[in-house]
Amino acid sequence: MEQDSADAFYARLKEQLLEDTTWPSNYLYKFIVPTDQEKIDSITRIFDNTGAVIDSKKSKKGTYTSVSINVNLADPDAVIEKYKAVSEIEGVISL
């Protein structure tokens, strides 16, 4: 994602989260990642020590893995911070 479009996306997300959610709140992240244990481990490390509940499931052919993470966060900035950290991992799609 280009920086300008990424910034616009995060700005809209923050606005939406502020309007729709009372903070602190649980937030559900969903990611699709090529099945590569190192990449999956990198995602889960981002949520270490947050009390996150992490569930992963391989696709039928095993090519991709979906990673769902439910975590209680303080505010929309914390949500966006995690998205940005995960976006550094190559090949990850945020849903």
C-alpha positions in Angstrom: 0.0 0.0 0.0 1.4 3.4 -0.9 2.1 5.7 2.0 -0.7 8.3 1.1 -3.3 5.6 0.7 -2.2 3.9 3.9 -2.4 7.1 5.8 -5.9 7.8 4.5 -6.9 4.2 5.3 -5.7 4.5 8.9 -7.3 7.9 9.3 -10.7 6.6 8.2 -10.2 3.5 10.4 -9.4 5.6 13.5 -12.5 7.8 12.8 -14.7 4.8 12.5 -13.3 3.2 15.6 -13.8 6.3 17.7 -17.4 6.6 16.5 -18.5 3.0 16.8 -16.6 1.7 19.8 -16.3 2.4 23.5 -12.6 2.1 24.6 -10.9 0.1 25.9 -12.4 -2.7 23.8 -11.9 -6.1 22.3 -10.8 -5.9 18.6 -10.7 -8.8 16.1 -7.9 -8.8 13.6 -8.0 -11.2 10.6 -4.9 -11.8 8.5 -4.2 -14.1 5.6 -0.6 -15.2 5.2 1.3 -17.6 3.0 1.7 -20.8 5.1 5.2 -20.0 6.5 5.7 -20.7 10.2 8.3 -17.9 10.5 5.7 -15.3 9.2 3.0 -16.7 11.4 5.3 -16.5 14.4 6.2 -13.0 13.5 2.6 -12.0 13.6 1.9 -13.7 16.9 5.1 -12.1 18.4 3.5 -8.6 17.7 0.7 -9.6 20.1 2.9 -11.1 22.8 2.1 -10.1 26.3 -1.2 -8.5 25.3 -3.5 -11.3 26.5 -4.5 -11.9 22.8 -6.5 -15.0 21.8 -4.9 -16.2 18.6 -6.4 -18.8 16.3 -4.9 -20.0 13.0 -6.3 -22.2 10.3 -4.7 -23.5 7.1 -6.5 -23.3 3.8 -7.7 -26.6 2.2 -4.6 -26.9 0.1 -2.4 -25.6 2.9 -1.0 -22.7 0.8 -2.4 -20.0 3.1 -3.1 -19.7 6.8 -5.8 -17.4 8.3 -4.8 -15.9 11.6 -7.5 -14.4 13.8 -6.5 -12.4 16.8 -8.9 -11.1 19.4 -7.3 -8.7 21.8 -8.4 -6.0 24.3 -6.8 -2.7 23.4 -6.9 0.8 25.0 -7.8 2.9 22.0 -7.9 3.2 18.1 -4.2 4.2 18.1 -3.3 0.9 19.6 -5.3 -0.9 16.9 -3.6 1.0 14.2 -0.2 0.4 15.7 -0.6 -3.3 15.5 -1.9 -3.1 11.9 1.2 -1.1 11.0 3.5 -3.6 12.7 1.9 -6.6 10.9 2.1 -4.7 7.6 5.9 -4.9 7.8 5.7 -8.7 7.3 5.9 -9.5 3.6 2.9 -11.3 2.0 0.4 -10.6 4.8 -3.1 -9.5 3.8 -5.2 -7.7 6.4 -8.9 -8.3 6.2 
